Amino acid sequence: MTPDHSSASATLPRVATTSRARNFRTALLPVPLPAGYPRAVAGAEDVVTIDGGDLGCARLLILLRDRVATLQAGAVVHLVTADPVAPIDLPVWCHMTGHAYLGVVDGTDRPTYAVAVAARPAATDARNPWHRGPAAT
């Protein structure tokens, strides 16, 4: 007999998660910022906007990496992109590099994501920005 999943009493099996999986999910959440830190809002002053158009993940990350390398720590970048994977890739890339993923920017016509530039970001591979680069010496 097959289980009846339509009833309110039907329960799905619990999936065990490791602490590593929980930590990974937590790392993808927007970083809580101290009071007075720049916020990701449409039309905010002192925000650098990068229009990624419909570029895919790799090109977006190269574009973002190259631009944030020219900015001071704490600068906020708004990345505008139609890439459907951006909400997944950006938090992971920020976690890997040390930049702060601030989340989705409200009040925009196109999908826009905010990143705060780190003081000492981790290097990424020159051709593959989703891989760690050589350690700074």
C-alpha positions as CSV (number, residue, x, y, z in Angstrom):
1,M,0.0,0.0,0.0
2,T,1.4,3.4,-0.9
3,P,1.3,6.1,1.7
4,D,-1.3,8.9,1.4
5,H,0.7,12.1,1.4
6,S,-2.5,14.2,0.9
7,S,-3.6,13.9,4.5
8,A,-2.6,16.3,7.2
9,S,-1.3,13.5,9.3
10,A,1.2,12.4,6.6
11,T,4.8,13.2,7.5
12,L,7.9,13.3,5.4
13,P,11.0,11.6,6.7
14,R,13.5,13.9,8.4
15,V,16.7,14.5,6.7
16,A,19.7,14.5,8.9
17,T,22.1,17.4,8.4
18,T,25.6,17.6,9.4
19,S,27.0,20.7,11.2
20,R,29.0,21.4,8.0
21,A,25.8,21.6,6.0
22,R,24.2,23.9,8.6
23,N,27.3,26.1,8.6
24,F,27.2,26.3,4.8
25,R,23.6,27.3,4.8
26,T,24.3,29.9,7.4
27,A,27.2,31.3,5.4
28,L,24.8,32.0,2.5
29,L,22.6,34.3,4.5
30,P,23.2,38.0,4.2
31,V,25.7,39.2,6.8
32,P,24.3,41.3,9.6
33,L,26.1,44.6,9.6
34,P,27.0,47.0,12.4
35,A,25.0,50.2,12.8
36,G,25.9,52.9,10.4
37,Y,27.2,50.5,7.7
38,P,26.1,51.3,4.2
39,R,22.9,49.6,3.3
40,A,21.8,48.0,0.0
41,V,19.1,50.2,-1.2
42,A,18.1,51.5,-4.6
43,G,19.4,55.0,-5.2
44,A,21.8,54.9,-2.3
45,E,24.7,57.4,-2.4
46,D,28.3,56.1,-2.7
47,V,27.2,52.8,-4.4
48,V,29.1,51.5,-7.4
49,T,26.7,49.8,-9.9
50,I,27.9,47.1,-12.2
51,D,25.5,46.2,-15.0
52,G,26.1,42.5,-15.8
53,G,23.2,42.3,-18.2
54,D,22.7,38.6,-19.1
55,L,26.3,37.5,-18.5
56,G,26.7,34.1,-17.1
57,C,28.3,33.2,-13.7
58,A,31.9,33.0,-14.7
59,R,32.0,36.4,-16.6
60,L,29.9,38.0,-13.9
61,L,32.4,37.0,-11.2
62,I,35.4,38.1,-13.3
63,L,33.7,41.5,-13.8
64,L,32.8,41.8,-10.1
65,R,36.3,40.6,-8.9
66,D,38.1,43.1,-11.2
67,R,35.9,46.0,-10.2
68,V,36.0,45.4,-6.4
69,A,39.8,45.2,-6.6
70,T,39.8,48.9,-7.4
71,L,37.5,49.9,-4.5
72,Q,38.2,50.7,-0.9
73,A,37.1,48.4,1.9
74,G,33.5,49.0,2.9
75,A,32.4,50.2,-0.6
76,V,29.1,48.8,-1.6
77,V,28.6,47.4,-5.1
78,H,25.2,46.8,-6.7
79,L,25.4,44.0,-9.3
80,V,22.6,44.1,-11.8
81,T,22.1,40.8,-13.6
82,A,19.6,38.6,-15.3
83,D,21.6,35.5,-14.4
84,P,19.2,33.2,-12.6
85,V,22.0,31.5,-10.7
86,A,23.3,34.8,-9.2
87,P,21.4,34.5,-6.0
88,I,23.2,31.3,-5.4
89,D,26.7,32.1,-6.8
90,L,27.2,35.5,-5.2
91,P,26.8,34.5,-1.6
92,V,29.1,31.6,-2.1
93,W,31.7,33.7,-3.9
94,C,31.5,36.3,-1.2
95,H,31.9,33.7,1.5
96,M,35.0,32.3,-0.3
97,T,36.6,35.7,-0.9
98,G,35.7,37.5,2.4
99,H,33.4,40.1,0.8
100,A,30.1,40.6,2.6
101,Y,27.0,39.6,0.6
102,L,24.3,42.1,1.6
103,G,21.4,40.5,-0.3
104,V,18.9,41.5,-2.8
105,V,18.4,45.2,-3.4
106,D,14.8,46.3,-3.0
107,G,13.1,48.8,-5.3
108,T,14.8,48.0,-8.6
109,D,13.4,47.2,-12.0
110,R,15.9,44.4,-12.6
111,P,17.4,41.8,-10.2
112,T,20.1,43.6,-8.2
113,Y,22.4,42.2,-5.5
114,A,24.6,44.1,-3.1
115,V,28.2,43.2,-2.0
116,A,30.3,45.1,0.5
117,V,34.0,45.1,-0.4
118,A,36.4,43.4,2.1
119,A,39.6,45.0,3.4
120,R,41.6,41.9,2.6
121,P,39.8,39.6,0.3
122,A,41.1,36.2,-0.5
123,A,42.5,35.8,-4.0
124,T,40.7,33.8,-6.7
125,D,42.2,32.1,-9.7
126,A,42.8,34.5,-12.6
127,R,40.8,32.5,-15.1
128,N,38.3,30.7,-12.7
129,P,37.0,33.2,-10.1
130,W,35.0,30.5,-8.4
131,H,38.3,28.8,-7.4
132,R,40.7,30.1,-4.7
133,G,43.8,31.6,-6.1
134,P,47.4,31.4,-4.9
135,A,47.9,32.5,-1.3
136,A,49.4,36.0,-0.9
137,T,52.9,35.9,0.4
